[in-house]
Amino acid sequence: MLLALAILLVVCVPAAVALVCCGDDRLDRIAGAWSRRRARRRDRRTIAQLDRAIDADALTRDIDLTEFDRPDRRPLEQVAADLWRLRAYRLGRGGRPIVWPLLLIQAYDDRLRLACRCLGVTEHLAELEGVDREIERVRVEGALHAAGLPLPAATADHRQRHR
């Protein structure tokens, strides 16, 4: 019996030493996993409280999510980049002479309509002409800005050419 106890002690001492030396690392991992789990639960509770407070379901009920899954849909980032570039050309800051101003405005309006479809903003650019279309374009730009797509504003040094 004493011999069996001595053999067991010789076998278990290295394991006990390893447990003492590496145990703090194991405890740190367990404590870290526990704190991350608590943080995730707290975040989920906070998000659920915010959803109830602002009634998020009512805000997103009218959004058609199938519109985002179409394969021919351009990413909103590309549409925004096109709008920035076309607006700069339209305001005469693009660095190149504007040869086709009507085509440029039509392309800008097309990108505005596409951005409106992506963000669910109503627009009437196709139905209007002249000054009414210009006013609608300014309104749509403001609505897109309010929806989270900021567009470059005309600078203060930009003047109308016919003044």
GUKEFI-363429 format. One record per atom (N, C-alpha, C): residue number from 1; atom name; x negated, y, z. Coordinates in steps of 0.05 Angstrom, whole numbers. Atoms other than C-alpha are relative to their C-alpha. Example, Ala and Ser with C-alpha at 12.3 -4.5 7.8 and 13.67 -1.06 7.14 Angstrom:
BEGIN
ATOM    k   a       x       y       z
ATOM    1   N     -18     -24       0
ATOM    1  CA    -246     -90     156
ATOM    1   C     -18      24       0
ATOM    2   N      16     -24      -1
ATOM    2  CA    -273     -21     143
ATOM    2   C      15      22      14
! end
This chain:
BEGIN
ATOM    k   a       x       y       z
ATOM    1   N     -16     -23       0
ATOM    1  CA       0       0       0
ATOM    1   C     -17      25       0
ATOM    2   N      18     -23      -1
ATOM    2  CA     -56      48      16
ATOM    2   C     -14       4     -27
ATOM    3   N      13      -2      26
ATOM    3  CA     -89      31     -50
ATOM    3   C      19      12     -21
ATOM    4   N     -20     -11      19
ATOM    4  CA     -25      46     -89
ATOM    4   C       4      30       5
ATOM    5   N      -3     -28      -7
ATOM    5  CA     -18     112     -52
ATOM    5   C     -25      16      -9
ATOM    6   N      25     -14       9
ATOM    6  CA     -91     131     -68
ATOM    6   C       0       2     -31
ATOM    7   N      -1      -1      29
ATOM    7  CA     -81     114    -142
ATOM    7   C      21      21      -9
ATOM    8   N     -20     -20       6
ATOM    8  CA     -17     155    -144
ATOM    8   C      -9      28       6
ATOM    9   N      10     -26      -7
ATOM    9  CA     -52     213    -110
ATOM    9   C     -21       9     -22
ATOM   10   N      20      -7      20
ATOM   10  CA    -110     211    -161
ATOM   10   C      14       7     -27
ATOM   11   N     -15      -6      25
ATOM   11  CA     -60     210    -219
ATOM   11   C      16      26       2
ATOM   12   N     -18     -23      -3
ATOM   12  CA     -15     264    -191
ATOM   12   C     -14      26       6
ATOM   13   N      14     -25      -7
ATOM   13  CA     -68     314    -167
ATOM   13   C      -5      17     -25
ATOM   14   N       3     -18      23
ATOM   14  CA     -86     338    -237
ATOM   14   C      26      12     -10
ATOM   15   N     -27     -11       7
ATOM   15  CA     -12     345    -253
ATOM   15   C       9      22      19
ATOM   16   N      -8     -20     -20
ATOM   16  CA      -1     384    -189
ATOM   16   C     -17      26      -5
ATOM   17   N      17     -23       5
ATOM   17  CA     -61     429    -204
ATOM   17   C      10      15     -26
ATOM   18   N     -10     -12      24
ATOM   18  CA     -35     441    -275
ATOM   18   C      26      15       5
ATOM   19   N     -26     -12      -7
ATOM   19  CA      34     456    -247
ATOM   19   C      -4      26      15
ATOM   20   N       5     -24     -15
ATOM   20  CA       6     507    -199
ATOM   20   C     -12      21     -18
ATOM   21   N      13     -20      18
ATOM   21  CA     -38     540    -252
ATOM   21   C      18      11     -22
ATOM   22   N     -17      -8      23
ATOM   22  CA      13     542    -308
ATOM   22   C      29       5       8
ATOM   23   N     -27      -3      -9
ATOM   23  CA      75     546    -266
ATOM   23   C      11      28      -2
ATOM   24   N      -9     -28       2
ATOM   24  CA      77     622    -265
ATOM   24   C       8       7     -28
ATOM   25   N      -7      -6      27
ATOM   25  CA      78     624    -340
ATOM   25   C      27     -12      -7
ATOM   26   N     -26      13       4
ATOM   26  CA     136     575    -342
ATOM   26   C      22      15      14
ATOM   27   N     -20     -15     -14
ATOM   27  CA     173     615    -289
ATOM   27   C       5      27     -14
ATOM   28   N      -4     -25      15
ATOM   28  CA     161     679    -329
ATOM   28   C      18      -5     -25
ATOM   29   N     -16       7      23
ATOM   29  CA     191     646    -391
ATOM   29   C      29      -4       8
ATOM   30   N     -28       4      -9
ATOM   30  CA     252     623    -353
ATOM   30   C      13      26       9
ATOM   31   N     -12     -26      -9
ATOM   31  CA     262     691    -320
ATOM   31   C       5      18     -24
ATOM   32   N      -4     -16      24
ATOM   32  CA     253     726    -388
ATOM   32   C      24      -9     -16
ATOM   33   N     -24      11      14
ATOM   33  CA     304     680    -421
ATOM   33   C      25       7      14
ATOM   34   N     -24      -7     -16
ATOM   34  CA     352     692    -364
ATOM   34   C       7      30      -3
ATOM   35   N      -6     -29       2
ATOM   35  CA     345     768    -368
ATOM   35   C      10       7     -28
ATOM   36   N     -10      -5      27
ATOM   36  CA     354     767    -444
ATOM   36   C      29      -9      -3
ATOM   37   N     -28      10       1
ATOM   37  CA     417     725    -436
ATOM   37   C      19      20      14
ATOM   38   N     -16     -19     -14
ATOM   38  CA     444     774    -385
ATOM   38   C       4      26     -16
ATOM   39   N      -2     -24      16
ATOM   39  CA     428     833    -430
ATOM   39   C      19      -4     -24
ATOM   40   N     -18       6      22
ATOM   40  CA     464     800    -489
ATOM   40   C      29       1       9
ATOM   41   N     -27       0     -11
ATOM   41  CA     525     788    -446
ATOM   41   C      10      28       6
ATOM   42   N      -7     -28      -7
ATOM   42  CA     524     860    -421
ATOM   42   C       5      16     -25
ATOM   43   N      -4     -14      26
ATOM   43  CA     517     886    -493
ATOM   43   C      27      -8     -12
ATOM   44   N     -26       9      11
ATOM   44  CA     576     843    -516
ATOM   44   C      23      12      16
ATOM   45   N     -21     -12     -16
ATOM   45  CA     618     869    -458
ATOM   45   C       3      30      -7
ATOM   46   N      -1     -28       6
ATOM   46  CA     600     941    -474
ATOM   46   C      12       5     -28
ATOM   47   N     -11      -3      27
ATOM   47  CA     616     932    -548
ATOM   47   C      30      -6       1
ATOM   48   N     -29       6      -2
ATOM   48  CA     683     900    -530
ATOM   48   C      15      23      13
ATOM   49   N     -13     -23     -13
ATOM   49  CA     699     959    -484
ATOM   49   C       2      23     -19
ATOM   50   N      -1     -22      20
ATOM   50  CA     681    1009    -539
ATOM   50   C      21      -6     -21
ATOM   51   N     -20       8      20
ATOM   51  CA     724     970    -589
ATOM   51   C      28       6      10
ATOM   52   N     -26      -5     -11
ATOM   52  CA     783     974    -542
ATOM   52   C       5      29       4
ATOM   53   N      -4     -28      -5
ATOM   53  CA     771    1047    -526
ATOM   53   C       6      16     -26
ATOM   54   N      -5     -15      25
ATOM   54  CA     770    1070    -599
ATOM   54   C      19     -14     -19
ATOM   55   N     -18      16      16
ATOM   55  CA     816    1017    -626
ATOM   55   C     -12      -5     -28
ATOM   56   N      16       5      25
ATOM   56  CA     765     993    -679
ATOM   56   C      16     -15     -20
ATOM   57   N     -15      15      19
ATOM   57  CA     814     945    -710
ATOM   57   C      18      18     -17
ATOM   58   N     -18     -19      15
ATOM   58  CA     861    1002    -730
ATOM   58   C     -17      16     -20
ATOM   59   N      16     -16      18
ATOM   59  CA     803    1040    -761
ATOM   59   C      -9     -16     -25
ATOM   60   N      10      17      22
ATOM   60  CA     780     981    -804
ATOM   60   C      21     -16     -14
ATOM   61   N     -21      17      11
ATOM   61  CA     847     951    -821
ATOM   61   C       5       5     -29
ATOM   62   N      -6      -7      27
ATOM   62  CA     854     988    -887
ATOM   62   C     -24      -4     -19
ATOM   63   N      24       3      17
ATOM   63  CA     784     972    -913
ATOM   63   C       1     -28     -13
ATOM   64   N       0      25      15
ATOM   64  CA     783     919    -968
ATOM   64   C     -29     -11      -1
ATOM   65   N      27      11      -1
ATOM   65  CA     722     876    -953
ATOM   65   C      -8     -15     -25
ATOM   66   N       7      14      25
ATOM   66  CA     726     839   -1019
ATOM   66   C     -14      18     -20
ATOM   67   N      13     -20      17
ATOM   67  CA     703     903   -1053
ATOM   67   C     -31      -1       4
ATOM   68   N      28       1      -5
ATOM   68  CA     635     893   -1020
ATOM   68   C     -13     -25     -11
ATOM   69   N      10      26       9
ATOM   69  CA     627     821   -1045
ATOM   69   C      -2      -3     -30
ATOM   70   N       1       3      29
ATOM   70  CA     632     834   -1119
ATOM   70   C     -28      -1     -10
ATOM   71   N      27       1       9
ATOM   71  CA     570     814   -1157
ATOM   71   C      -9      24     -17
ATOM   72   N       8     -22      17
ATOM   72  CA     573     874   -1204
ATOM   72   C      -1      27      16
ATOM   73   N       1     -24     -16
ATOM   73  CA     576     924   -1146
ATOM   73   C     -29       8       5
ATOM   74   N      27     -11      -5
ATOM   74  CA     515     969   -1141
ATOM   74   C      -3       6      30
ATOM   75   N       5      -7     -28
ATOM   75  CA     484     979   -1072
ATOM   75   C       4      29       4
ATOM   76   N      -6     -27      -7
ATOM   76  CA     504    1043   -1038
ATOM   76   C     -26      17       0
ATOM   77   N      25     -15       0
ATOM   77  CA     430    1062   -1031
ATOM   77   C      -8       9     -28
ATOM   78   N       6      -8      27
ATOM   78  CA     422    1062   -1107
ATOM   78   C      18      22      -9
ATOM   79   N     -19     -21       7
ATOM   79  CA     485    1104   -1116
ATOM   79   C      -9      26      13
ATOM   80   N       9     -25     -14
ATOM   80  CA     459    1154   -1064
ATOM   80   C     -25      11     -13
ATOM   81   N      24      -9      14
ATOM   81  CA     391    1157   -1099
ATOM   81   C       7      13     -26
ATOM   82   N      -9     -12      25
ATOM   82  CA     425    1170   -1165
ATOM   82   C      13      27       4
ATOM   83   N     -13     -26      -6
ATOM   83  CA     468    1225   -1134
ATOM   83   C     -21      22       6
ATOM   84   N      21     -19      -7
ATOM   84  CA     407    1259   -1104
ATOM   84   C     -15       9     -25
ATOM   85   N      15      -7      25
ATOM   85  CA     369    1256   -1171
ATOM   85   C      17      17     -19
ATOM   86   N     -17     -15      18
ATOM   86  CA     428    1279   -1213
ATOM   86   C       7      27      10
ATOM   87   N      -7     -26     -11
ATOM   87  CA     446    1335   -1166
ATOM   87   C     -24      19      -3
ATOM   88   N      24     -16       3
ATOM   88  CA     374    1360   -1168
ATOM   88   C      -2      10     -29
ATOM   89   N       1      -9      28
ATOM   89  CA     376    1361   -1244
ATOM   89   C      22      20      -6
ATOM   90   N     -22     -18       5
ATOM   90  CA     444    1394   -1243
ATOM   90   C      -5      28      11
ATOM   91   N       6     -26     -11
ATOM   91  CA     418    1450   -1199
ATOM   91   C     -25      12     -12
ATOM   92   N      23     -11      13
ATOM   92  CA     357    1459   -1243
ATOM   92   C     -26      -4      15
ATOM   93   N      25       5     -15
ATOM   93  CA     306    1431   -1194
ATOM   93   C     -13     -26      -8
ATOM   94   N      10      27       7
ATOM   94  CA     292    1366   -1230
ATOM   94   C     -27       1     -14
ATOM   95   N      26      -1      13
ATOM   95  CA     229    1391   -1265
ATOM   95   C       1      -4     -30
ATOM   96   N      -3       4      28
ATOM   96  CA     255    1374   -1334
ATOM   96   C      23      18     -10
ATOM   97   N     -22     -16      10
ATOM   97  CA     298    1417   -1379
ATOM   97   C      25     -17      -4
ATOM   98   N     -26      14       2
ATOM   98  CA     371    1398   -1380
ATOM   98   C      10       4     -29
ATOM   99   N      -8      -1      28
ATOM   99  CA     388    1381   -1452
ATOM   99   C      30      -5      -3
ATOM  100   N     -28       7       3
ATOM  100  CA     457    1351   -1442
ATOM  100   C      14       6      26
ATOM  101   N     -13      -6     -25
ATOM  101  CA     491    1388   -1385
ATOM  101   C      27     -13       4
ATOM  102   N     -27      13      -3
ATOM  102  CA     560    1358   -1399
ATOM  102   C      -4     -29       7
ATOM  103   N       5      28      -6
ATOM  103  CA     533    1287   -1399
ATOM  103   C     -11      -3      29
ATOM  104   N      11       1     -27
ATOM  104  CA     495    1302   -1335
ATOM  104   C      22       3      21
ATOM  105   N     -23      -4     -19
ATOM  105  CA     558    1327   -1300
ATOM  105   C      18     -24       0
ATOM  106   N     -16      24       2
ATOM  106  CA     596    1267   -1325
ATOM  106   C     -13     -23      15
ATOM  107   N      14      21     -14
ATOM  107  CA     543    1220   -1298
ATOM  107   C       1       5      30
ATOM  108   N      -2      -7     -29
ATOM  108  CA     543    1257   -1231
ATOM  108   C      28      -7      11
ATOM  109   N     -27       6      -9
ATOM  109  CA     619    1251   -1227
ATOM  109   C       5     -30       1
ATOM  110   N      -2      29      -1
ATOM  110  CA     615    1177   -1244
ATOM  110   C     -12     -11      25
ATOM  111   N      13      10     -24
ATOM  111  CA     566    1166   -1187
ATOM  111   C      16       9      25
ATOM  112   N     -17      -8     -22
ATOM  112  CA     611    1207   -1141
ATOM  112   C      24     -18       3
ATOM  113   N     -23      18      -1
ATOM  113  CA     670    1164   -1159
ATOM  113   C      -8     -28      11
ATOM  114   N      11      26     -10
ATOM  114  CA     628    1101   -1147
ATOM  114   C      -5       1      30
ATOM  115   N       5      -3     -29
ATOM  115  CA     606    1126   -1079
ATOM  115   C      26       2      15
ATOM  116   N     -26      -2     -13
ATOM  116  CA     678    1143   -1062
ATOM  116   C      13     -27       2
ATOM  117   N     -11      28      -2
ATOM  117  CA     700    1072   -1079
ATOM  117   C     -15     -16      21
ATOM  118   N      15      16     -19
ATOM  118  CA     644    1043   -1037
ATOM  118   C       7       8      29
ATOM  119   N      -5     -10     -27
ATOM  119  CA     661    1086    -976
ATOM  119   C      30       4       6
ATOM  120   N     -29      -2      -5
ATOM  120  CA     737    1087    -985
ATOM  120   C      10      29       2
ATOM  121   N      -8     -28       0
ATOM  121  CA     742    1162    -998
ATOM  121   C      17       5     -24
ATOM  122   N     -17      -6      23
ATOM  122  CA     798    1187   -1042
ATOM  122   C     -11      23     -16
ATOM  123   N      10     -21      18
ATOM  123  CA     779    1229   -1102
ATOM  123   C      18       2     -24
ATOM  124   N     -17      -5      23
ATOM  124  CA     814    1260   -1162
ATOM  124   C     -16      13     -23
ATOM  125   N      18     -13      20
ATOM  125  CA     755    1279   -1207
ATOM  125   C       9      -6     -28
ATOM  126   N      -8       7      28
ATOM  126  CA     781    1243   -1269
ATOM  126   C      25      15      -9
ATOM  127   N     -26     -12       7
ATOM  127  CA     848    1278   -1266
ATOM  127   C      -2      31      -4
ATOM  128   N       2     -29       0
ATOM  128  CA     823    1350   -1261
ATOM  128   C     -20      10     -21
ATOM  129   N      18     -13      19
ATOM  129  CA     788    1399   -1308
ATOM  129   C      -7      27      10
ATOM  130   N       9     -27      -5
ATOM  130  CA     750    1464   -1303
ATOM  130   C      -7       6      29
ATOM  131   N       6      -8     -27
ATOM  131  CA     748    1501   -1237
ATOM  131   C      12     -19      20
ATOM  132   N     -12      19     -18
ATOM  132  CA     795    1452   -1205
ATOM  132   C     -19     -25       5
ATOM  133   N      19      23      -3
ATOM  133  CA     745    1396   -1219
ATOM  133   C     -24       8      17
ATOM  134   N      23      -9     -17
ATOM  134  CA     688    1438   -1189
ATOM  134   C       8       1      29
ATOM  135   N      -9      -1     -28
ATOM  135  CA     729    1449   -1126
ATOM  135   C       3     -28      11
ATOM  136   N      -3      28      -8
ATOM  136  CA     746    1375   -1123
ATOM  136   C     -28     -13       5
ATOM  137   N      27      11      -3
ATOM  137  CA     672    1358   -1132
ATOM  137   C     -12       9      27
ATOM  138   N      10      -9     -26
ATOM  138  CA     654    1402   -1072
ATOM  138   C      14     -14      23
ATOM  139   N     -15      13     -21
ATOM  139  CA     709    1371   -1031
ATOM  139   C      -9     -29       3
ATOM  140   N       9      27      -1
ATOM  140  CA     686    1301   -1049
ATOM  140   C     -28      -2      12
ATOM  141   N      27       0     -12
ATOM  141  CA     614    1317   -1032
ATOM  141   C       2       4      30
ATOM  142   N      -4      -4     -29
ATOM  142  CA     638    1342    -964
ATOM  142   C      11     -25      13
ATOM  143   N     -12      25     -11
ATOM  143  CA     680    1279    -953
ATOM  143   C     -20     -22       1
ATOM  144   N      21      20       0
ATOM  144  CA     622    1235    -972
ATOM  144   C     -21       5      23
ATOM  145   N      18      -7     -21
ATOM  145  CA     578    1273    -924
ATOM  145   C      12      -7      27
ATOM  146   N     -14       8     -25
ATOM  146  CA     630    1263    -869
ATOM  146   C       1     -30       4
ATOM  147   N      -1      29      -2
ATOM  147  CA     632    1189    -886
ATOM  147   C     -28     -12       4
ATOM  148   N      26      11      -6
ATOM  148  CA     557    1183    -875
ATOM  148   C     -19       0     -23
ATOM  149   N      18      -1      24
ATOM  149  CA     527    1196    -944
ATOM  149   C      -8      29      -5
ATOM  150   N       7     -28       4
ATOM  150  CA     491    1263    -940
ATOM  150   C     -12       5     -28
ATOM  151   N      10      -8      27
ATOM  151  CA     478    1297   -1007
ATOM  151   C     -16      25       3
ATOM  152   N      16     -24      -3
ATOM  152  CA     427    1351   -1019
ATOM  152   C      17      25      -6
ATOM  153   N     -16     -24       3
ATOM  153  CA     458    1419   -1011
ATOM  153   C     -16      20     -18
ATOM  154   N      13     -20      16
ATOM  154  CA     444    1477   -1057
ATOM  154   C     -16      18      18
ATOM  155   N      17     -16     -17
ATOM  155  CA     387    1518   -1030
ATOM  155   C       9      29      -2
ATOM  156   N      -8     -27      -1
ATOM  156  CA     396    1590   -1011
ATOM  156   C     -12      17     -23
ATOM  157   N      12     -15      22
ATOM  157  CA     348    1613   -1066
ATOM  157   C      12      -6     -27
ATOM  158   N     -13       7      26
ATOM  158  CA     391    1580   -1120
ATOM  158   C      22      21      -6
ATOM  159   N     -20     -20       8
ATOM  159  CA     430    1633   -1156
ATOM  159   C      14      -9     -26
ATOM  160   N     -13       6      25
ATOM  160  CA     481    1627   -1211
ATOM  160   C     -14      14     -23
ATOM  161   N      16     -11      22
ATOM  161  CA     449    1639   -1279
ATOM  161   C      14      23     -14
ATOM  162   N     -14     -21      15
ATOM  162  CA     503    1686   -1306
ATOM  162   C       3      26      16
ATOM  163   N      -3     -25     -16
ATOM  163  CA     497    1738   -1250
ATOM  163   C     -17      22     -11
! end
